[in-house]
Amino acid sequence: MSKAEKVKPVHQVRLGAVKAAIWRNDTEKGVRFNTTFARIYKDGDDWKSTESFGRDDLLLVAKVADLTHSWIHEQGRSDRDEGDVEH
């Protein structure tokens, strides 16, 4: 798969250096959403990301997770209204 064809998240939530990427998965049982979390940081002139979080990141991870949960829940609500999503 080329970079132009690379699958992208359907939504992202970011607070400070912590972000969540939300991925849509169409299954036989309906739409499911999965989430990955990362912390971004600058190394010299380059931006990098890690899946490692320090003590001071954890409350921010929790808030990003909460916002992510709310977004996914709203998608499920609107899709259920259309009969597409099963949770």
LUMDRENGU-137527 format. One record per residue: residue number from 1; residue in one letter; x, y, z of N, C-alpha, C in turn. Coordinates in Angstrom, 2 decimals, padded with zeros to 5 digits, always signed. Example, Ala and Ser with C-alpha at 12.3 -4.5 7.8 and 13.67 -1.06 7.14 Angstrom:
+------+------+---------+---------+---------+---------+---------+---------+---------+---------+---------+
| guti | zagu |    n.xx |    n.yy |    n.zz |   ca.xx |   ca.yy |   ca.zz |    c.xx |    c.yy |    c.zz |
+------+------+---------+---------+---------+---------+---------+---------+---------+---------+---------+
|    1 |    A | +013.19 | -005.69 | +007.80 | +012.30 | -004.50 | +007.80 | +013.20 | -003.30 | +007.80 |
|    2 |    S | +012.85 | -002.25 | +007.08 | +013.67 | -001.06 | +007.14 | +012.90 | +000.03 | +007.87 |
+------+------+---------+---------+---------+---------+---------+---------+---------+---------+---------+
//
This chain:
+------+------+---------+---------+---------+---------+---------+---------+---------+---------+---------+
| guti | zagu |    n.xx |    n.yy |    n.zz |   ca.xx |   ca.yy |   ca.zz |    c.xx |    c.yy |    c.zz |
+------+------+---------+---------+---------+---------+---------+---------+---------+---------+---------+
|    1 |    M | +000.84 | -001.17 | +000.00 | +000.00 | +000.00 | +000.00 | +000.89 | +001.24 | +000.00 |
|    2 |    S | +000.63 | +002.16 | -000.91 | +001.43 | +003.38 | -000.99 | +001.00 | +004.36 | +000.10 |
|    3 |    K | +001.82 | +005.39 | +000.31 | +001.47 | +006.40 | +001.32 | +000.14 | +007.06 | +000.99 |
|    4 |    A | -000.13 | +007.28 | -000.31 | -001.38 | +007.92 | -000.71 | -002.57 | +007.03 | -000.38 |
|    5 |    E | -002.37 | +005.71 | -000.36 | -003.45 | +004.77 | -000.08 | -003.51 | +004.37 | +001.39 |
|    6 |    K | -002.60 | +004.87 | +002.19 | -002.52 | +004.49 | +003.60 | -003.83 | +004.81 | +004.31 |
|    7 |    V | -004.32 | +003.85 | +005.07 | -005.55 | +004.04 | +005.82 | -005.30 | +005.08 | +006.91 |
|    8 |    K | -006.24 | +005.99 | +007.05 | -006.12 | +007.04 | +008.05 | -007.22 | +006.88 | +009.09 |
|    9 |    P | -006.99 | +007.37 | +010.29 | -008.04 | +007.30 | +011.31 | -009.25 | +008.13 | +010.89 |
|   10 |    V | -010.42 | +007.73 | +011.36 | -011.63 | +008.49 | +011.04 | -011.74 | +009.74 | +011.90 |
|   11 |    H | -011.02 | +009.75 | +013.02 | -011.06 | +010.91 | +013.91 | -009.85 | +010.86 | +014.83 |
|   12 |    Q | -009.42 | +012.01 | +015.30 | -008.34 | +012.08 | +016.29 | -008.74 | +013.03 | +017.40 |
|   13 |    V | -008.32 | +012.69 | +018.60 | -008.51 | +013.56 | +019.76 | -007.12 | +013.87 | +020.28 |
|   14 |    R | -006.84 | +015.15 | +020.50 | -005.51 | +015.52 | +021.00 | -005.64 | +016.60 | +022.06 |
|   15 |    L | -004.93 | +016.37 | +023.15 | -004.77 | +017.37 | +024.20 | -003.29 | +017.43 | +024.52 |
|   16 |    G | -002.69 | +018.57 | +024.28 | -001.25 | +018.70 | +024.51 | -000.50 | +017.69 | +023.67 |
|   17 |    A | +000.36 | +016.92 | +024.30 | +001.20 | +015.97 | +023.58 | +000.57 | +014.59 | +023.45 |
|   18 |    V | -000.62 | +014.40 | +024.03 | -001.26 | +013.08 | +024.00 | -002.38 | +013.10 | +022.96 |
|   19 |    K | -002.40 | +012.05 | +022.14 | -003.45 | +011.97 | +021.13 | -003.97 | +010.55 | +021.01 |
|   20 |    A | -005.21 | +010.46 | +020.56 | -005.85 | +009.19 | +020.27 | -006.26 | +009.21 | +018.81 |
|   21 |    A | -006.01 | +008.12 | +018.13 | -006.47 | +007.94 | +016.76 | -007.58 | +006.90 | +016.80 |
|   22 |    I | -008.71 | +007.21 | +016.18 | -009.85 | +006.32 | +016.17 | -009.97 | +005.71 | +014.78 |
|   23 |    W | -010.03 | +004.38 | +014.75 | -010.05 | +003.61 | +013.50 | -011.40 | +002.92 | +013.35 |
|   24 |    R | -011.97 | +003.02 | +012.17 | -013.25 | +002.37 | +011.87 | -012.96 | +001.00 | +011.27 |
|   25 |    N | -013.67 | +000.00 | +011.79 | -013.56 | -001.35 | +011.28 | -014.95 | -001.85 | +010.93 |
|   26 |    D | -015.18 | -002.14 | +009.67 | -016.45 | -002.70 | +009.23 | -016.36 | -004.21 | +009.38 |
|   27 |    T | -017.26 | -004.79 | +010.18 | -017.26 | -006.22 | +010.41 | -018.60 | -006.81 | +009.99 |
|   28 |    E | -018.69 | -008.12 | +010.03 | -019.94 | -008.78 | +009.71 | -021.04 | -008.40 | +010.70 |
|   29 |    K | -020.64 | -008.02 | +011.90 | -021.61 | -007.65 | +012.93 | -021.85 | -006.16 | +012.99 |
|   30 |    G | -021.30 | -005.40 | +012.07 | -021.48 | -003.96 | +012.05 | -020.17 | -003.22 | +012.24 |
|   31 |    V | -020.28 | -001.94 | +012.43 | -019.11 | -001.08 | +012.57 | -018.57 | -001.18 | +014.00 |
|   32 |    R | -017.26 | -001.29 | +014.10 | -016.55 | -001.26 | +015.38 | -015.48 | -000.18 | +015.28 |
|   33 |    F | -015.20 | +000.44 | +016.40 | -014.14 | +001.44 | +016.45 | -013.05 | +000.96 | +017.40 |
|   34 |    N | -011.81 | +001.09 | +016.99 | -010.65 | +000.81 | +017.83 | -009.86 | +002.10 | +017.99 |
|   35 |    T | -009.09 | +002.17 | +019.05 | -008.34 | +003.38 | +019.35 | -006.89 | +003.06 | +019.68 |
|   36 |    T | -006.00 | +003.90 | +019.17 | -004.59 | +003.82 | +019.56 | -004.22 | +005.16 | +020.20 |
|   37 |    F | -003.34 | +005.08 | +021.19 | -002.90 | +006.28 | +021.92 | -001.42 | +006.48 | +021.69 |
|   38 |    A | -001.01 | +007.75 | +021.63 | +000.40 | +008.07 | +021.44 | +000.71 | +009.39 | +022.13 |
|   39 |    R | +001.98 | +009.56 | +022.44 | +002.49 | +010.84 | +022.96 | +003.48 | +011.34 | +021.92 |
|   40 |    I | +003.30 | +012.59 | +021.50 | +004.21 | +013.15 | +020.50 | +005.25 | +014.01 | +021.21 |
|   41 |    Y | +006.42 | +014.05 | +020.60 | +007.50 | +014.85 | +021.17 | +008.46 | +015.25 | +020.05 |
|   42 |    K | +009.23 | +016.28 | +020.30 | +010.19 | +016.76 | +019.32 | +011.58 | +016.27 | +019.70 |
|   43 |    D | +012.26 | +015.69 | +018.72 | +013.63 | +015.21 | +018.89 | +014.48 | +015.99 | +017.89 |
|   44 |    G | +015.12 | +017.06 | +018.37 | +015.82 | +017.96 | +017.45 | +014.80 | +018.70 | +016.61 |
|   45 |    D | +014.90 | +018.57 | +015.29 | +013.94 | +019.22 | +014.39 | +012.81 | +018.28 | +013.99 |
|   46 |    D | +012.87 | +017.03 | +014.43 | +011.90 | +016.02 | +014.00 | +010.84 | +015.75 | +015.07 |
|   47 |    W | +009.60 | +015.59 | +014.61 | +008.52 | +015.18 | +015.50 | +008.45 | +013.67 | +015.48 |
|   48 |    K | +008.33 | +013.08 | +016.67 | +008.24 | +011.63 | +016.81 | +007.08 | +011.30 | +017.73 |
|   49 |    S | +006.74 | +010.03 | +017.77 | +005.69 | +009.61 | +018.70 | +006.10 | +008.33 | +019.40 |
|   50 |    T | +005.50 | +008.12 | +020.57 | +005.76 | +006.93 | +021.36 | +004.46 | +006.46 | +021.99 |
|   51 |    E | +004.41 | +005.20 | +022.33 | +003.26 | +004.64 | +023.04 | +003.57 | +004.52 | +024.53 |
|   52 |    S | +004.64 | +005.16 | +024.97 | +005.05 | +005.14 | +026.37 | +004.63 | +006.45 | +027.03 |
|   53 |    F | +004.08 | +006.34 | +028.23 | +003.59 | +007.51 | +028.94 | +004.20 | +007.57 | +030.33 |
|   54 |    G | +004.61 | +008.75 | +030.73 | +005.14 | +008.95 | +032.06 | +004.03 | +009.29 | +033.04 |
|   55 |    R | +004.41 | +009.37 | +034.31 | +003.46 | +009.69 | +035.37 | +002.67 | +010.95 | +035.06 |
|   56 |    D | +003.35 | +011.99 | +034.59 | +002.69 | +013.27 | +034.35 | +001.78 | +013.25 | +033.12 |
|   57 |    D | +001.85 | +012.19 | +032.31 | +000.98 | +012.07 | +031.13 | -000.34 | +011.38 | +031.44 |
|   58 |    L | -000.39 | +010.64 | +032.54 | -001.50 | +009.72 | +032.74 | -002.87 | +010.37 | +032.89 |
|   59 |    L | -002.96 | +011.49 | +033.58 | -004.26 | +012.16 | +033.67 | -004.71 | +012.69 | +032.32 |
|   60 |    L | -003.75 | +013.13 | +031.50 | -004.08 | +013.59 | +030.14 | -004.53 | +012.40 | +029.28 |
|   61 |    V | -003.88 | +011.26 | +029.44 | -004.32 | +010.05 | +028.73 | -005.76 | +009.72 | +029.11 |
|   62 |    A | -006.07 | +009.83 | +030.39 | -007.43 | +009.54 | +030.86 | -008.45 | +010.50 | +030.24 |
|   63 |    K | -008.11 | +011.77 | +030.17 | -009.03 | +012.76 | +029.58 | -009.21 | +012.51 | +028.09 |
|   64 |    V | -008.11 | +012.21 | +027.39 | -008.20 | +011.90 | +025.96 | -009.04 | +010.64 | +025.76 |
|   65 |    A | -008.86 | +009.64 | +026.62 | -009.66 | +008.42 | +026.53 | -011.14 | +008.72 | +026.75 |
|   66 |    D | -011.44 | +009.60 | +027.71 | -012.82 | +009.98 | +027.98 | -013.45 | +010.68 | +026.77 |
|   67 |    L | -012.73 | +011.62 | +026.18 | -013.24 | +012.33 | +025.00 | -013.41 | +011.37 | +023.82 |
|   68 |    T | -012.48 | +010.43 | +023.69 | -012.54 | +009.44 | +022.63 | -013.77 | +008.55 | +022.81 |
|   69 |    H | -013.99 | +008.11 | +024.03 | -015.16 | +007.28 | +024.34 | -016.45 | +008.03 | +023.97 |
|   70 |    S | -016.52 | +009.31 | +024.33 | -017.70 | +010.11 | +024.01 | -017.92 | +010.21 | +022.51 |
|   71 |    W | -016.85 | +010.43 | +021.75 | -016.97 | +010.54 | +020.30 | -017.46 | +009.22 | +019.70 |
|   72 |    I | -016.88 | +008.10 | +020.14 | -017.30 | +006.80 | +019.61 | -018.75 | +006.52 | +020.00 |
|   73 |    H | -019.12 | +006.85 | +021.21 | -020.50 | +006.65 | +021.65 | -021.47 | +007.43 | +020.78 |
|   74 |    E | -021.12 | +008.68 | +020.46 | -021.98 | +009.49 | +019.59 | -022.10 | +008.89 | +018.19 |
|   75 |    Q | -021.01 | +008.32 | +017.68 | -021.07 | +007.68 | +016.36 | -022.00 | +006.48 | +016.42 |
|   76 |    G | -021.89 | +005.72 | +017.48 | -022.76 | +004.57 | +017.65 | -024.21 | +004.97 | +017.74 |
|   77 |    R | -024.47 | +006.07 | +018.42 | -025.85 | +006.55 | +018.55 | -026.41 | +006.94 | +017.19 |
|   78 |    S | -025.66 | +007.72 | +016.42 | -026.17 | +008.16 | +015.12 | -026.28 | +006.98 | +014.16 |
|   79 |    D | -025.33 | +006.03 | +014.22 | -025.41 | +004.86 | +013.35 | -026.53 | +003.92 | +013.77 |
|   80 |    R | -026.76 | +003.78 | +015.08 | -027.86 | +002.93 | +015.54 | -029.18 | +003.50 | +015.08 |
|   81 |    D | -029.27 | +004.84 | +015.07 | -030.50 | +005.48 | +014.58 | -030.75 | +005.09 | +013.12 |
|   82 |    E | -029.66 | +004.83 | +012.39 | -029.77 | +004.40 | +010.99 | -029.76 | +002.89 | +010.87 |
|   83 |    G | -029.55 | +002.17 | +011.99 | -029.57 | +000.72 | +011.99 | -028.27 | +000.06 | +011.55 |
|   84 |    D | -027.13 | +000.77 | +011.66 | -025.86 | +000.25 | +011.14 | -024.92 | -000.34 | +012.18 |
|   85 |    V | -024.97 | +000.14 | +013.41 | -023.96 | -000.25 | +014.38 | -024.57 | -001.09 | +015.49 |
|   86 |    E | -023.82 | -002.10 | +015.89 | -024.22 | -002.94 | +017.01 | -023.16 | -002.81 | +018.08 |
|   87 |    H | -023.54 | -002.49 | +019.31 | -022.57 | -002.36 | +020.41 | -022.87 | -003.34 | +021.49 |
+------+------+---------+---------+---------+---------+---------+---------+---------+---------+---------+
//
